[in-house]
Amino acid sequence: MARFSDKRYNMHVLLIMAVYVLLVFFEWPHVKTVADSVLKIVLALVPALPVVGVIVLMGARVLRSDELQQRLHLIALGAATGLVAALSVVFSFLCAAHVLNLAAEDVLFWIFPALCLTYGLTRIALTRRYGGTAC
Amino acid sequence: MENRVRELREKHGWSQGELGERLDVSRQTINAIETGKYDPSLPLAFKIARLFGSRIETIFDPGK
């Protein structure tokens, strides 16, 4: 399987995220005004498609990487998962104790970006440690 | 683990990128192997040995 070049991967992600931004700005505001429940479900789920697309792309990139890159991806993913899981437990207890009042949908929306941010930062740190150029 | 990958690569006049292409790995992986930051898997170590026409133990030295 041919490896993904960083340039090609970044271009794909940028294109998909541009579609996502357009959907969030132009499609998502209409969801609350739609009365039909089936159409409402469809419209509500449409912005999730580009995000799923990026996840599939990330998976393909890891699968097509060489052994060191796969190791770095997996360490970064493990670190990100651990940190986000720890934060979710902390915030859950704080919410359950009524110390924080957070709406469930607000918290759920931030899980994927938090995972991506932690994954990205860990990946950059690991890449530098192993003598590569970050990004 | 110490290795002679840099020495052998330079002897053949290849850049890290060129060696990476021949082994189907990234330039970063070649750099990490040469600097001793990463020990390659057994299949990759055999691939390196085969490419340089040497025995694996003459390229990689696990030390004491």
N, CA and C atoms of all chains as a GROMACS GRO file, in nm:
protein
  597
    1MET      N    1   0.084  -0.120   0.000
    1MET     CA    2   0.000   0.000   0.000
    1MET      C    3   0.088   0.126   0.000
    2ALA      N    4   0.064   0.217  -0.092
    2ALA     CA    5   0.145   0.338  -0.099
    2ALA      C    6   0.120   0.428   0.022
    3ARG      N    7   0.229   0.488   0.072
    3ARG     CA    8   0.214   0.575   0.188
    3ARG      C    9   0.151   0.708   0.150
    4PHE      N   10   0.077   0.767   0.245
    4PHE     CA   11   0.019   0.900   0.228
    4PHE      C   12   0.128   1.003   0.247
    5SER      N   13   0.147   1.095   0.153
    5SER     CA   14   0.240   1.204   0.179
    5SER      C   15   0.169   1.304   0.269
    6ASP      N   16   0.248   1.377   0.351
    6ASP     CA   17   0.188   1.475   0.442
    6ASP      C   18   0.106   1.578   0.365
    7LYS      N   19   0.161   1.618   0.248
    7LYS     CA   20   0.095   1.721   0.167
    7LYS      C   21  -0.043   1.673   0.120
    8ARG      N   22  -0.046   1.548   0.070
    8ARG     CA   23  -0.171   1.491   0.019
    8ARG      C   24  -0.273   1.474   0.133
    9TYR      N   25  -0.225   1.425   0.246
    9TYR     CA   26  -0.313   1.403   0.362
    9TYR      C   27  -0.371   1.537   0.410
   10ASN      N   28  -0.282   1.638   0.426
   10ASN     CA   29  -0.327   1.769   0.473
   10ASN      C   30  -0.429   1.831   0.376
   11MET      N   31  -0.407   1.812   0.246
   11MET     CA   32  -0.498   1.866   0.145
   11MET      C   33  -0.637   1.802   0.159
   12HIS      N   34  -0.640   1.668   0.176
   12HIS     CA   35  -0.767   1.597   0.193
   12HIS      C   36  -0.840   1.646   0.318
   13VAL      N   37  -0.765   1.657   0.430
   13VAL     CA   38  -0.827   1.699   0.556
   13VAL      C   39  -0.881   1.842   0.543
   14LEU      N   40  -0.802   1.930   0.480
   14LEU     CA   41  -0.847   2.068   0.463
   14LEU      C   42  -0.975   2.076   0.382
   15LEU      N   43  -0.982   1.999   0.273
   15LEU     CA   44  -1.101   1.998   0.189
   15LEU      C   45  -1.223   1.950   0.266
   16ILE      N   46  -1.206   1.840   0.340
   16ILE     CA   47  -1.319   1.783   0.415
   16ILE      C   48  -1.364   1.881   0.524
   17MET      N   49  -1.266   1.942   0.592
   17MET     CA   50  -1.302   2.035   0.700
   17MET      C   51  -1.367   2.162   0.644
   18ALA      N   52  -1.330   2.201   0.521
   18ALA     CA   53  -1.396   2.316   0.458
   18ALA      C   54  -1.544   2.284   0.436
   19VAL      N   55  -1.572   2.161   0.392
   19VAL     CA   56  -1.711   2.117   0.375
   19VAL      C   57  -1.783   2.119   0.509
   20TYR      N   58  -1.715   2.073   0.612
   20TYR     CA   59  -1.773   2.070   0.748
   20TYR      C   60  -1.810   2.212   0.794
   21VAL      N   61  -1.719   2.306   0.774
   21VAL     CA   62  -1.744   2.445   0.816
   21VAL      C   63  -1.864   2.502   0.741
   22LEU      N   64  -1.871   2.476   0.611
   22LEU     CA   65  -1.984   2.523   0.531
   22LEU      C   66  -2.116   2.466   0.583
   23LEU      N   67  -2.113   2.336   0.616
   23LEU     CA   68  -2.236   2.272   0.668
   23LEU      C   69  -2.277   2.332   0.802
   24VAL      N   70  -2.179   2.354   0.890
   24VAL     CA   71  -2.209   2.409   1.022
   24VAL      C   72  -2.268   2.549   1.011
   25PHE      N   73  -2.216   2.629   0.918
   25PHE     CA   74  -2.264   2.766   0.905
   25PHE      C   75  -2.394   2.778   0.825
   26PHE      N   76  -2.410   2.695   0.722
   26PHE     CA   77  -2.525   2.714   0.632
   26PHE      C   78  -2.635   2.608   0.645
   27GLU      N   79  -2.600   2.487   0.689
   27GLU     CA   80  -2.702   2.382   0.698
   27GLU      C   81  -2.754   2.365   0.841
   28TRP      N   82  -2.661   2.363   0.936
   28TRP     CA   83  -2.696   2.335   1.076
   28TRP      C   84  -2.801   2.431   1.134
   29PRO      N   85  -2.795   2.563   1.106
   29PRO     CA   86  -2.896   2.654   1.163
   29PRO      C   87  -3.040   2.620   1.124
   30HIS      N   88  -3.059   2.548   1.012
   30HIS     CA   89  -3.195   2.516   0.965
   30HIS      C   90  -3.253   2.392   1.036
   31VAL      N   91  -3.168   2.316   1.106
   31VAL     CA   92  -3.214   2.190   1.168
   31VAL      C   93  -3.327   2.216   1.268
   32LYS      N   94  -3.312   2.321   1.349
   32LYS     CA   95  -3.410   2.347   1.455
   32LYS      C   96  -3.545   2.396   1.400
   33THR      N   97  -3.543   2.444   1.276
   33THR     CA   98  -3.668   2.497   1.218
   33THR      C   99  -3.747   2.391   1.142
   34VAL      N  100  -3.685   2.276   1.118
   34VAL     CA  101  -3.752   2.169   1.041
   34VAL      C  102  -3.848   2.093   1.132
   35ALA      N  103  -3.970   2.071   1.084
   35ALA     CA  104  -4.071   2.003   1.167
   35ALA      C  105  -4.067   1.852   1.149
   36ASP      N  106  -4.045   1.807   1.024
   36ASP     CA  107  -4.045   1.663   0.997
   36ASP      C  108  -3.930   1.594   1.070
   37SER      N  109  -3.962   1.491   1.150
   37SER     CA  110  -3.860   1.430   1.236
   37SER      C  111  -3.753   1.353   1.158
   38VAL      N  112  -3.796   1.287   1.047
   38VAL     CA  113  -3.698   1.211   0.967
   38VAL      C  114  -3.598   1.307   0.902
   39LEU      N  115  -3.651   1.414   0.844
   39LEU     CA  116  -3.565   1.515   0.781
   39LEU      C  117  -3.473   1.581   0.886
   40LYS      N  118  -3.528   1.599   1.004
   40LYS     CA  119  -3.451   1.660   1.114
   40LYS      C  120  -3.331   1.571   1.150
   41ILE      N  121  -3.356   1.440   1.157
   41ILE     CA  122  -3.247   1.346   1.190
   41ILE      C  123  -3.140   1.349   1.081
   42VAL      N  124  -3.187   1.347   0.955
   42VAL     CA  125  -3.093   1.349   0.842
   42VAL      C  126  -3.008   1.476   0.844
   43LEU      N  127  -3.076   1.590   0.859
   43LEU     CA  128  -3.003   1.718   0.860
   43LEU      C  129  -2.909   1.729   0.980
   44ALA      N  130  -2.951   1.673   1.093
   44ALA     CA  131  -2.866   1.679   1.213
   44ALA      C  132  -2.740   1.595   1.196
   45LEU      N  133  -2.753   1.486   1.120
   45LEU     CA  134  -2.638   1.394   1.106
   45LEU      C  135  -2.544   1.431   0.991
   46VAL      N  136  -2.592   1.515   0.898
   46VAL     CA  137  -2.508   1.550   0.782
   46VAL      C  138  -2.371   1.609   0.823
   47PRO      N  139  -2.364   1.703   0.921
   47PRO     CA  140  -2.232   1.756   0.958
   47PRO      C  141  -2.138   1.652   1.020
   48ALA      N  142  -2.195   1.541   1.066
   48ALA     CA  143  -2.110   1.437   1.126
   48ALA      C  144  -2.034   1.360   1.017
   49LEU      N  145  -2.088   1.361   0.893
   49LEU     CA  146  -2.025   1.283   0.785
   49LEU      C  147  -1.881   1.326   0.756
   50PRO      N  148  -1.855   1.459   0.741
   50PRO     CA  149  -1.715   1.497   0.717
   50PRO      C  150  -1.621   1.457   0.831
   51VAL      N  151  -1.673   1.462   0.954
   51VAL     CA  152  -1.590   1.425   1.070
   51VAL      C  153  -1.555   1.276   1.063
   52VAL      N  154  -1.656   1.195   1.027
   52VAL     CA  155  -1.631   1.051   1.011
   52VAL      C  156  -1.530   1.029   0.897
   53GLY      N  157  -1.545   1.111   0.792
   53GLY     CA  158  -1.452   1.103   0.679
   53GLY      C  159  -1.308   1.128   0.722
   54VAL      N  160  -1.289   1.228   0.808
   54VAL     CA  161  -1.154   1.258   0.856
   54VAL      C  162  -1.100   1.142   0.941
   55ILE      N  163  -1.188   1.082   1.022
   55ILE     CA  164  -1.144   0.969   1.106
   55ILE      C  165  -1.100   0.853   1.017
   56VAL      N  166  -1.177   0.826   0.910
   56VAL     CA  167  -1.141   0.719   0.815
   56VAL      C  168  -1.006   0.749   0.749
   57LEU      N  169  -0.988   0.877   0.713
   57LEU     CA  170  -0.863   0.921   0.651
   57LEU      C  171  -0.744   0.902   0.746
   58MET      N  172  -0.767   0.937   0.874
   58MET     CA  173  -0.662   0.919   0.976
   58MET      C  174  -0.625   0.770   0.988
   59GLY      N  175  -0.728   0.686   0.987
   59GLY     CA  176  -0.705   0.541   0.995
   59GLY      C  177  -0.624   0.492   0.876
   60ALA      N  178  -0.661   0.540   0.756
   60ALA     CA  179  -0.589   0.499   0.635
   60ALA      C  180  -0.444   0.545   0.641
   61ARG      N  181  -0.423   0.665   0.695
   61ARG     CA  182  -0.287   0.718   0.703
   61ARG      C  183  -0.201   0.631   0.798
   62VAL      N  184  -0.259   0.593   0.911
   62VAL     CA  185  -0.186   0.509   1.007
   62VAL      C  186  -0.152   0.374   0.943
   63LEU      N  187  -0.251   0.314   0.874
   63LEU     CA  188  -0.231   0.183   0.812
   63LEU      C  189  -0.122   0.186   0.705
   64ARG      N  190  -0.111   0.301   0.636
   64ARG     CA  191  -0.014   0.311   0.527
   64ARG      C  192   0.122   0.365   0.572
   65SER      N  193   0.136   0.388   0.704
   65SER     CA  194   0.262   0.440   0.755
   65SER      C  195   0.364   0.328   0.772
   66ASP      N  196   0.492   0.367   0.786
   66ASP     CA  197   0.592   0.264   0.815
   66ASP      C  198   0.591   0.233   0.965
   67GLU      N  199   0.678   0.141   1.008
   67GLU     CA  200   0.668   0.090   1.145
   67GLU      C  201   0.693   0.196   1.253
   68LEU      N  202   0.789   0.288   1.231
   68LEU     CA  203   0.814   0.392   1.331
   68LEU      C  204   0.697   0.489   1.338
   69GLN      N  205   0.647   0.529   1.220
   69GLN     CA  206   0.534   0.622   1.216
   69GLN      C  207   0.410   0.562   1.283
   70GLN      N  208   0.387   0.432   1.259
   70GLN     CA  209   0.272   0.366   1.322
   70GLN      C  210   0.287   0.368   1.474
   71ARG      N  211   0.409   0.345   1.518
   71ARG     CA  212   0.436   0.346   1.661
   71ARG      C  213   0.406   0.485   1.720
   72LEU      N  214   0.450   0.591   1.649
   72LEU     CA  215   0.427   0.727   1.697
   72LEU      C  216   0.277   0.761   1.697
   73HIS      N  217   0.208   0.719   1.589
   73HIS     CA  218   0.062   0.743   1.583
   73HIS      C  219  -0.007   0.676   1.701
   74LEU      N  220   0.031   0.552   1.730
   74LEU     CA  221  -0.038   0.477   1.835
   74LEU      C  222  -0.006   0.532   1.974
   75ILE      N  223   0.120   0.574   1.997
   75ILE     CA  224   0.154   0.635   2.126
   75ILE      C  225   0.073   0.764   2.144
   76ALA      N  226   0.069   0.846   2.038
   76ALA     CA  227  -0.004   0.974   2.045
   76ALA      C  228  -0.153   0.950   2.068
   77LEU      N  229  -0.207   0.849   1.999
   77LEU     CA  230  -0.349   0.816   2.015
   77LEU      C  231  -0.378   0.766   2.156
   78GLY      N  232  -0.286   0.684   2.209
   78GLY     CA  233  -0.301   0.633   2.345
   78GLY      C  234  -0.297   0.745   2.448
   79ALA      N  235  -0.202   0.838   2.430
   79ALA     CA  236  -0.190   0.951   2.521
   79ALA      C  237  -0.316   1.038   2.516
   80ALA      N  238  -0.363   1.063   2.392
   80ALA     CA  239  -0.483   1.147   2.375
   80ALA      C  240  -0.605   1.080   2.438
   81THR      N  241  -0.621   0.950   2.415
   81THR     CA  242  -0.736   0.878   2.471
   81THR      C  243  -0.730   0.880   2.624
   82GLY      N  244  -0.612   0.857   2.678
   82GLY     CA  245  -0.597   0.856   2.824
   82GLY      C  246  -0.630   0.990   2.885
   83LEU      N  247  -0.578   1.097   2.824
   83LEU     CA  248  -0.602   1.232   2.878
   83LEU      C  249  -0.749   1.270   2.870
   84VAL      N  250  -0.810   1.245   2.754
   84VAL     CA  251  -0.952   1.281   2.737
   84VAL      C  252  -1.040   1.196   2.829
   85ALA      N  253  -1.005   1.069   2.846
   85ALA     CA  254  -1.082   0.983   2.937
   85ALA      C  255  -1.071   1.034   3.080
   86ALA      N  256  -0.948   1.072   3.121
   86ALA     CA  257  -0.927   1.123   3.257
   86ALA      C  258  -1.006   1.252   3.278
   87LEU      N  259  -1.001   1.342   3.179
   87LEU     CA  260  -1.075   1.469   3.189
   87LEU      C  261  -1.226   1.445   3.196
   88SER      N  262  -1.274   1.347   3.117
   88SER     CA  263  -1.418   1.321   3.116
   88SER      C  264  -1.464   1.268   3.252
   89VAL      N  265  -1.380   1.186   3.317
   89VAL     CA  266  -1.415   1.135   3.451
   89VAL      C  267  -1.417   1.251   3.551
   90VAL      N  268  -1.315   1.337   3.546
   90VAL     CA  269  -1.307   1.451   3.638
   90VAL      C  270  -1.429   1.542   3.621
   91PHE      N  271  -1.460   1.578   3.492
   91PHE     CA  272  -1.573   1.668   3.468
   91PHE      C  273  -1.707   1.600   3.504
   92SER      N  274  -1.715   1.469   3.483
   92SER     CA  275  -1.838   1.397   3.519
   92SER      C  276  -1.864   1.405   3.668
   93PHE      N  277  -1.759   1.384   3.749
   93PHE     CA  278  -1.776   1.391   3.894
   93PHE      C  279  -1.810   1.533   3.939
   94LEU      N  280  -1.746   1.633   3.877
   94LEU     CA  281  -1.774   1.772   3.913
   94LEU      C  282  -1.918   1.810   3.878
   95CYS      N  283  -1.966   1.758   3.763
   95CYS     CA  284  -2.105   1.785   3.723
   95CYS      C  285  -2.202   1.712   3.815
   96ALA      N  286  -2.170   1.586   3.849
   96ALA     CA  287  -2.257   1.507   3.936
   96ALA      C  288  -2.268   1.570   4.074
   97ALA      N  289  -2.160   1.635   4.117
   97ALA     CA  290  -2.160   1.702   4.248
   97ALA      C  291  -2.217   1.843   4.240
   98HIS      N  292  -2.265   1.881   4.121
   98HIS     CA  293  -2.322   2.015   4.094
   98HIS      C  294  -2.223   2.128   4.119
   99VAL      N  295  -2.093   2.096   4.106
   99VAL     CA  296  -1.991   2.201   4.114
   99VAL      C  297  -1.989   2.275   3.980
  100LEU      N  298  -2.007   2.197   3.872
  100LEU     CA  299  -2.015   2.254   3.738
  100LEU      C  300  -2.152   2.225   3.680
  101ASN      N  301  -2.203   2.320   3.602
  101ASN     CA  302  -2.329   2.295   3.532
  101ASN      C  303  -2.305   2.302   3.382
  102LEU      N  304  -2.275   2.188   3.325
  102LEU     CA  305  -2.248   2.183   3.181
  102LEU      C  306  -2.356   2.104   3.111
  103ALA      N  307  -2.402   2.154   2.997
  103ALA     CA  308  -2.500   2.080   2.918
  103ALA      C  309  -2.430   1.964   2.849
  104ALA      N  310  -2.497   1.850   2.845
  104ALA     CA  311  -2.436   1.729   2.788
  104ALA      C  312  -2.388   1.749   2.645
  105GLU      N  313  -2.471   1.820   2.562
  105GLU     CA  314  -2.433   1.836   2.421
  105GLU      C  315  -2.307   1.922   2.405
  106ASP      N  316  -2.289   2.020   2.498
  106ASP     CA  317  -2.168   2.104   2.490
  106ASP      C  318  -2.044   2.020   2.518
  107VAL      N  319  -2.055   1.933   2.618
  107VAL     CA  320  -1.940   1.848   2.656
  107VAL      C  321  -1.910   1.748   2.543
  108LEU      N  322  -2.015   1.684   2.490
  108LEU     CA  323  -1.996   1.584   2.384
  108LEU      C  324  -1.931   1.644   2.260
  109PHE      N  325  -1.970   1.768   2.227
  109PHE     CA  326  -1.912   1.834   2.109
  109PHE      C  327  -1.761   1.854   2.122
  110TRP      N  328  -1.713   1.867   2.246
  110TRP     CA  329  -1.571   1.899   2.266
  110TRP      C  330  -1.482   1.776   2.277
  111ILE      N  331  -1.540   1.657   2.283
  111ILE     CA  332  -1.459   1.536   2.299
  111ILE      C  333  -1.367   1.514   2.178
  112PHE      N  334  -1.424   1.519   2.058
  112PHE     CA  335  -1.343   1.494   1.938
  112PHE      C  336  -1.235   1.601   1.916
  113PRO      N  337  -1.269   1.732   1.926
  113PRO     CA  338  -1.162   1.832   1.913
  113PRO      C  339  -1.052   1.816   2.019
  114ALA      N  340  -1.092   1.782   2.144
  114ALA     CA  341  -0.991   1.764   2.250
  114ALA      C  342  -0.901   1.646   2.218
  115LEU      N  343  -0.962   1.539   2.165
  115LEU     CA  344  -0.885   1.421   2.126
  115LEU      C  345  -0.786   1.456   2.014
  116CYS      N  346  -0.835   1.531   1.914
  116CYS     CA  347  -0.750   1.570   1.800
  116CYS      C  348  -0.636   1.661   1.846
  117LEU      N  349  -0.666   1.755   1.934
  117LEU     CA  350  -0.565   1.850   1.981
  117LEU      C  351  -0.455   1.776   2.059
  118THR      N  352  -0.495   1.691   2.153
  118THR     CA  353  -0.397   1.618   2.233
  118THR      C  354  -0.316   1.523   2.144
  119TYR      N  355  -0.384   1.457   2.052
  119TYR     CA  356  -0.317   1.366   1.959
  119TYR      C  357  -0.213   1.443   1.875
  120GLY      N  358  -0.254   1.559   1.823
  120GLY     CA  359  -0.166   1.640   1.738
  120GLY      C  360  -0.043   1.688   1.814
  121LEU      N  361  -0.064   1.739   1.935
  121LEU     CA  362   0.048   1.792   2.014
  121LEU      C  363   0.145   1.680   2.053
  122THR      N  364   0.090   1.566   2.094
  122THR     CA  365   0.176   1.452   2.131
  122THR      C  366   0.255   1.403   2.010
  123ARG      N  367   0.188   1.401   1.896
  123ARG     CA  368   0.252   1.354   1.771
  123ARG      C  369   0.368   1.447   1.734
  124ILE      N  370   0.348   1.578   1.747
  124ILE     CA  371   0.454   1.675   1.716
  124ILE      C  372   0.573   1.653   1.810
  125ALA      N  373   0.544   1.638   1.941
  125ALA     CA  374   0.651   1.618   2.040
  125ALA      C  375   0.728   1.490   2.010
  126LEU      N  376   0.656   1.382   1.977
  126LEU     CA  377   0.722   1.253   1.948
  126LEU      C  378   0.804   1.260   1.821
  127THR      N  379   0.750   1.328   1.719
  127THR     CA  380   0.820   1.340   1.591
  127THR      C  381   0.953   1.413   1.611
  128ARG      N  382   0.949   1.519   1.692
  128ARG     CA  383   1.074   1.594   1.719
  128ARG      C  384   1.171   1.507   1.795
  129ARG      N  385   1.120   1.428   1.888
  129ARG     CA  386   1.207   1.341   1.970
  129ARG      C  387   1.279   1.238   1.882
  130TYR      N  388   1.210   1.190   1.780
  130TYR     CA  389   1.270   1.088   1.693
  130TYR      C  390   1.341   1.149   1.572
  131GLY      N  391   1.365   1.280   1.577
  131GLY     CA  392   1.448   1.343   1.475
  131GLY      C  393   1.379   1.378   1.346
  132GLY      N  394   1.247   1.386   1.346
  132GLY     CA  395   1.175   1.425   1.226
  132GLY      C  396   1.134   1.570   1.232
  133THR      N  397   1.068   1.617   1.127
  133THR     CA  398   1.018   1.753   1.128
  133THR      C  399   0.868   1.747   1.154
  134ALA      N  400   0.824   1.824   1.253
  134ALA     CA  401   0.683   1.825   1.288
  134ALA      C  402   0.604   1.889   1.176
  135CYS      N  403   0.490   1.834   1.141
  135CYS     CA  404   0.398   1.877   1.035
  135CYS      C  405   0.447   1.842   0.895
  136MET      N  406   2.100   0.025   2.079
  136MET     CA  407   2.171  -0.065   1.987
  136MET      C  408   2.251   0.019   1.886
  137GLU      N  409   2.377  -0.018   1.869
  137GLU     CA  410   2.461   0.054   1.772
  137GLU      C  411   2.446  -0.008   1.633
  138ASN      N  412   2.464   0.075   1.531
  138ASN     CA  413   2.454   0.019   1.395
  138ASN      C  414   2.543   0.097   1.298
  139ARG      N  415   2.565   0.037   1.182
  139ARG     CA  416   2.652   0.097   1.079
  139ARG      C  417   2.571   0.146   0.958
  140VAL      N  418   2.444   0.177   0.981
  140VAL     CA  419   2.357   0.214   0.868
  140VAL      C  420   2.407   0.343   0.801
  141ARG      N  421   2.441   0.444   0.884
  141ARG     CA  422   2.487   0.571   0.825
  141ARG      C  423   2.614   0.548   0.741
  142GLU      N  424   2.706   0.473   0.799
  142GLU     CA  425   2.834   0.444   0.730
  142GLU      C  426   2.810   0.375   0.595
  143LEU      N  427   2.724   0.274   0.597
  143LEU     CA  428   2.696   0.199   0.473
  143LEU      C  429   2.619   0.284   0.372
  144ARG      N  430   2.527   0.365   0.422
  144ARG     CA  431   2.450   0.452   0.332
  144ARG      C  432   2.543   0.552   0.262
  145GLU      N  433   2.632   0.613   0.342
  145GLU     CA  434   2.723   0.712   0.285
  145GLU      C  435   2.820   0.646   0.186
  146LYS      N  436   2.858   0.523   0.216
  146LYS     CA  437   2.947   0.448   0.127
  146LYS      C  438   2.881   0.428  -0.011
  147HIS      N  439   2.749   0.411  -0.010
  147HIS     CA  440   2.676   0.392  -0.136
  147HIS      C  441   2.637   0.525  -0.199
  148GLY      N  442   2.663   0.636  -0.128
  148GLY     CA  443   2.631   0.768  -0.182
  148GLY      C  444   2.483   0.801  -0.184
  149TRP      N  445   2.408   0.740  -0.092
  149TRP     CA  446   2.263   0.764  -0.089
  149TRP      C  447   2.229   0.866   0.020
  150SER      N  448   2.125   0.944  -0.005
  150SER     CA  449   2.073   1.032   0.100
  150SER      C  450   1.980   0.948   0.190
  151GLN      N  451   1.941   1.006   0.300
  151GLN     CA  452   1.848   0.933   0.389
  151GLN      C  453   1.715   0.908   0.317
  152GLY      N  454   1.672   1.006   0.237
  152GLY     CA  455   1.548   0.991   0.162
  152GLY      C  456   1.557   0.878   0.060
  153GLU      N  457   1.672   0.869  -0.009
  153GLU     CA  458   1.691   0.764  -0.110
  153GLU      C  459   1.691   0.625  -0.046
  154LEU      N  460   1.760   0.615   0.068
  154LEU     CA  461   1.761   0.486   0.138
  154LEU      C  462   1.619   0.450   0.185
  155GLY      N  463   1.548   0.553   0.235
  155GLY     CA  464   1.410   0.531   0.278
  155GLY      C  465   1.323   0.478   0.165
  156GLU      N  466   1.340   0.535   0.045
  156GLU     CA  467   1.263   0.490  -0.071
  156GLU      C  468   1.294   0.344  -0.105
  157ARG      N  469   1.423   0.308  -0.098
  157ARG     CA  470   1.463   0.170  -0.129
  157ARG      C  471   1.408   0.070  -0.028
  158LEU      N  472   1.391   0.117   0.097
  158LEU     CA  473   1.341   0.028   0.202
  158LEU      C  474   1.191   0.044   0.227
  159ASP      N  475   1.129   0.140   0.154
  159ASP     CA  476   0.987   0.171   0.170
  159ASP      C  477   0.954   0.217   0.313
  160VAL      N  478   1.041   0.303   0.366
  160VAL     CA  479   1.013   0.368   0.494
  160VAL      C  480   1.042   0.518   0.478
  161SER      N  481   1.002   0.596   0.578
  161SER     CA  482   1.020   0.741   0.567
  161SER      C  483   1.165   0.782   0.599
  162ARG      N  484   1.201   0.905   0.557
  162ARG     CA  485   1.334   0.958   0.587
  162ARG      C  486   1.352   0.970   0.739
  163GLN      N  487   1.242   1.002   0.808
  163GLN     CA  488   1.246   1.015   0.954
  163GLN      C  489   1.286   0.882   1.019
  164THR      N  490   1.236   0.773   0.965
  164THR     CA  491   1.268   0.642   1.022
  164THR      C  492   1.417   0.610   1.003
  165ILE      N  493   1.470   0.643   0.884
  165ILE     CA  494   1.613   0.620   0.858
  165ILE      C  495   1.696   0.703   0.955
  166ASN      N  496   1.657   0.829   0.973
  166ASN     CA  497   1.728   0.918   1.064
  166ASN      C  498   1.725   0.864   1.207
  167ALA      N  499   1.608   0.817   1.251
  167ALA     CA  500   1.594   0.765   1.387
  167ALA      C  501   1.679   0.638   1.407
  168ILE      N  502   1.688   0.554   1.301
  168ILE     CA  503   1.770   0.432   1.311
  168ILE      C  504   1.918   0.471   1.319
  169GLU      N  505   1.960   0.562   1.232
  169GLU     CA  506   2.102   0.601   1.227
  169GLU      C  507   2.148   0.665   1.358
  170THR      N  508   2.060   0.742   1.420
  170THR     CA  509   2.099   0.810   1.544
  170THR      C  510   2.077   0.723   1.668
  171GLY      N  511   2.029   0.602   1.646
  171GLY     CA  512   2.010   0.509   1.757
  171GLY      C  513   1.887   0.539   1.841
  172LYS      N  514   1.797   0.624   1.790
  172LYS     CA  515   1.676   0.657   1.866
  172LYS      C  516   1.568   0.551   1.847
  173TYR      N  517   1.583   0.474   1.741
  173TYR     CA  518   1.482   0.371   1.713
  173TYR      C  519   1.551   0.245   1.663
  174ASP      N  520   1.515   0.134   1.724
  174ASP     CA  521   1.567   0.004   1.678
  174ASP      C  522   1.466  -0.058   1.582
  175PRO      N  523   1.508  -0.089   1.459
  175PRO     CA  524   1.412  -0.141   1.360
  175PRO      C  525   1.362  -0.280   1.398
  176SER      N  526   1.247  -0.316   1.342
  176SER     CA  527   1.194  -0.451   1.362
  176SER      C  528   1.286  -0.551   1.293
  177LEU      N  529   1.270  -0.678   1.324
  177LEU     CA  530   1.353  -0.781   1.261
  177LEU      C  531   1.336  -0.784   1.108
  178PRO      N  532   1.210  -0.777   1.056
  178PRO     CA  533   1.197  -0.776   0.909
  178PRO      C  534   1.268  -0.658   0.844
  179LEU      N  535   1.261  -0.538   0.907
  179LEU     CA  536   1.327  -0.421   0.848
  179LEU      C  537   1.479  -0.435   0.859
  180ALA      N  538   1.525  -0.489   0.971
  180ALA     CA  539   1.670  -0.508   0.987
  180ALA      C  540   1.723  -0.605   0.880
  181PHE      N  541   1.646  -0.710   0.850
  181PHE     CA  542   1.686  -0.805   0.745
  181PHE      C  543   1.685  -0.738   0.608
  182LYS      N  544   1.586  -0.652   0.588
  182LYS     CA  545   1.575  -0.579   0.461
  182LYS      C  546   1.698  -0.490   0.441
  183ILE      N  547   1.739  -0.424   0.550
  183ILE     CA  548   1.856  -0.336   0.545
  183ILE      C  549   1.981  -0.419   0.514
  184ALA      N  550   1.994  -0.531   0.584
  184ALA     CA  551   2.111  -0.617   0.564
  184ALA      C  552   2.117  -0.668   0.420
  185ARG      N  553   2.001  -0.709   0.367
  185ARG     CA  554   1.994  -0.762   0.230
  185ARG      C  555   2.031  -0.653   0.128
  186LEU      N  556   1.982  -0.530   0.154
  186LEU     CA  557   2.010  -0.419   0.062
  186LEU      C  558   2.160  -0.389   0.056
  187PHE      N  559   2.226  -0.396   0.170
  187PHE     CA  560   2.370  -0.367   0.174
  187PHE      C  561   2.456  -0.491   0.148
  188GLY      N  562   2.391  -0.604   0.129
  188GLY     CA  563   2.464  -0.729   0.099
  188GLY      C  564   2.550  -0.773   0.216
  189SER      N  565   2.503  -0.748   0.337
  189SER     CA  566   2.580  -0.786   0.457
  189SER      C  567   2.496  -0.875   0.548
  190ARG      N  568   2.562  -0.934   0.646
  190ARG     CA  569   2.490  -1.012   0.745
  190ARG      C  570   2.436  -0.915   0.850
  191ILE      N  571   2.324  -0.949   0.908
  191ILE     CA  572   2.256  -0.859   1.001
  191ILE      C  573   2.345  -0.822   1.121
  192GLU      N  574   2.423  -0.921   1.169
  192GLU     CA  575   2.505  -0.895   1.288
  192GLU      C  576   2.628  -0.808   1.259
  193THR      N  577   2.659  -0.791   1.128
  193THR     CA  578   2.770  -0.702   1.096
  193THR      C  579   2.722  -0.556   1.086
  194ILE      N  580   2.590  -0.538   1.080
  194ILE     CA  581   2.534  -0.401   1.074
  194ILE      C  582   2.484  -0.357   1.211
  195PHE      N  583   2.417  -0.446   1.280
  195PHE     CA  584   2.357  -0.411   1.410
  195PHE      C  585   2.432  -0.480   1.523
  196ASP      N  586   2.468  -0.402   1.624
  196ASP     CA  587   2.537  -0.456   1.740
  196ASP      C  588   2.454  -0.425   1.865
  197PRO      N  589   2.397  -0.528   1.926
  197PRO     CA  590   2.312  -0.501   2.044
  197PRO      C  591   2.393  -0.452   2.165
  198GLY      N  592   2.526  -0.462   2.160
  198GLY     CA  593   2.610  -0.419   2.272
  198GLY      C  594   2.602  -0.519   2.386
  199LYS      N  595   2.646  -0.473   2.503
  199LYS     CA  596   2.649  -0.566   2.618
  199LYS      C  597   2.520  -0.558   2.698
   0.00000   0.00000   0.00000
